[in-house]
Amino acid sequence: MNSTAGATTPRPHLDADQSRPSAVVSLDASLARLGKRFDWGHIEEDAYRAEWARLRAQREELVGRTAERALPPLPLVSLMQG
């Protein structure tokens, strides 16, 4: 039996300065690899579900932060002046 079968891969720490789009792309790739590992039978369903939930939550947090910063709020005065 492979001695690394139960080992998990290191989880990268996301810095505040890290580019949001590249971080989302990285998380999407991690989710795709996770699905393949589950399909191939390399991880159990419970571990798959826990890791999938963790990665999705991390992705949603990044997407939410990106959306918050994407468009600054406009003052109402600028809308009225045309």
N, C-alpha and C positions, 0 to 999 in steps of 0.2 A: 504494500500500500504506500502511496506517496505521502511523505512526511509533511508536506505543505498543504494537504487537502483541507485541513481545518483553518489554515491561516487566512487572514484577510489582507487585502491590499491596503497600503497606507492611504489615508484620506487627506487630500490636499486641503490646506487651510486657505480660505479666501480672504485676501487682504482687501481693505477698503479701496486701495488704489487699483486693484485688478480691474481690467476692462470688463464691463458687464456683459456685452455681447459674446466675447470669447469665453467667459465663464459659463454662460448659458449653453453655448455650443459644447463645451467640455462636459457639462452635466448631461446633456442629451446623449453624448457619446458614451458616458458612463452608464446611463440607463439602457442603451442599446446593448452594451457588453454584458450588463447584468442579466438582461433577458436571454442572451445567448448562453450564458453560464447555466441559467436555470433550465433552458431547453435541452442542453447537453447532459443535464443531470449532475453537474458539478457542485451545485448548492441545493440545499433542502428548501422546501416551499416556505417555511417560517422565516428562514434567513433571507430568502428572496423578497418576501413581502415587507419585512422590516427595512431592508436596505432600499427597496423601491420607494417606500413611504418617506424615508429620510432624504433621498435624492430629490424626489418630487417637491418636498417641502422646501428644500434648499433652492431649487429652481424657481419655485413660485415666489419665494422671498426676493430673489434677485430680479425677477421680472417685475415684481411690484415696485421695488426700489428704482428700477430703470424707468418705469412709467411715471413715477412721482417726479423724477428729475428731468424727464424728457421735455415737458412743456411747462415753463414757469407760468404761474397765474397772471393773467392780464388784469390791469386795473380797469374797473368798470368805466371810468372816465374815457379811456381810449376807445371803447366800443361805442360810446354815445357820440363821440366827435367824428367818427367815421374814418 
